[in-house]
Amino acid sequence: MSAKILIVDDSGLARRMTRQILEELGHSVEEAEDGATALERYVINQHDLIVLDMVMHGMYGLEVLAKFKELNPRLPVIIATADIQKSTREQVRAGGAAAIVNKPLKKEDMASILGTVLSGGDAWN
């Protein structure tokens, strides 16, 4: 299942690496370097899924997640972070994210999580 995915990360390198993985998995990809730009692009292009970094300049990832959920409560948002603390996972889940993945991203992990999330399944197991 091909999806239209928006990558939100203030690191150009992280966006390029994520884009490469997602495109290799057959998805179309758009990028945003901050939360405000991401929200604007989502309103215009109505992406199927968001891959969102936690730590960015301007709006923090949880703030951006909350704004996406206000726009569309059913929008699947996958948080990508190097933070592996249990409290972070709990905050992300409580905020309505569909899943969390650890950076650096791995193609196999993304394929599995995207398959689950895009089919409406629970990726928190």
N, C-alpha and C positions, 0 to 999 in steps of 0.2 A: 504494500500500500504506500503510494507516494504521497507525501505531505508537503505543504508550504510552511516552512519553518523560519522563525526569526531568532537569530542569535544576538544576545545582548551581553556585551562584555567590553570593558574599557581598554582591554589589551588587544592590540591589532594581531599579535602573534596567536593569542588564544582564539580569536575569531577565525583566523585563517585555518588553524588546525581543526577547529570544530567544523568549519565549512567543508573542509576536505573529507572528513569522516562522513558527514551527512550527505554530501553529494555522491560519494562512493556507494552509499546505501540507497541511492536513487531519489533523494528528496531535493526539492528546489529550496534555495536558501537566500535569505536577505539578512543583512547585518545592521546593527545599531551600536554605537559606541557609548551610549548612556541611556538612562531610564526615560528621560523626556523625549528623546528622539525615538526610542522604541515604542513608546505609547502612541506617538504621532503616526509612526509607520504601521502599527497594528490597526489603528482606526481607519487608515486609508486602505490597507491591503488585506485585512482580516485573515491573518495567518491561522493555520490549523494547530500550531504548537509553538511554544516559546522555550528556548534554552537560555536561562538567565544566570549570570554570574552574581555572586553574593556581595562581593566587595568592589564597589565602583565609586568613582568621583561623583559628586552630586547626590543623587538618591541611592541609598543603600538597597540591596537586593530585596529585602523583605518589604520595603516601601513600594518598590516597583511591582512586586508580586501582588500586594494589596490593591494597587491601582488597576492591574490587569483583571483581577477578580471582580472589581467594581464594574468594569466594562463588560465582562463576560464571565459569570461565575463558573461556567462549564469549560472554559479555556484551559487545556492542559499546559502546565508550566513545569518544566524540569529545571531544578536548580543544579548548577555546576559549581563546585567549590572545592578548595583544597582543605577546608575546615572539616575535620572528622569528629568533632565533639558531639556527644549525645545530645546536649542542650540545643545545638544548632539544628540537628536533625528534627528534634521535637518542635522547634519554632517554625521550621520550614513546613513540616507536615500540618501543624496547626494553622498556618497561613494559607493552606489550600493547595500547595504544590502537589503535582501528580507523582513526583519522584525526586530523588536527589542522586547525583552522580559525583564521584570524586575526580578531581583533576590530578594529573593529566588524564583526559578522556581516552578510553580505549574503544576501538571500533566494535568489538564483540559485545562489550557492556552496553554501548549505545544501541546497537541493533536489537538486543534483547529488551531493553527498557522501552525503546520506541515502539516495538511490536506490541508490547503489553499496553502501553499508554494509549496508542492510537486505536487499539481495538476496544478501549474502554475498560481494560482490566486494572487490577490493583498492583502497582509496581513497588509497594512498600513491604512486601514479604521478605 
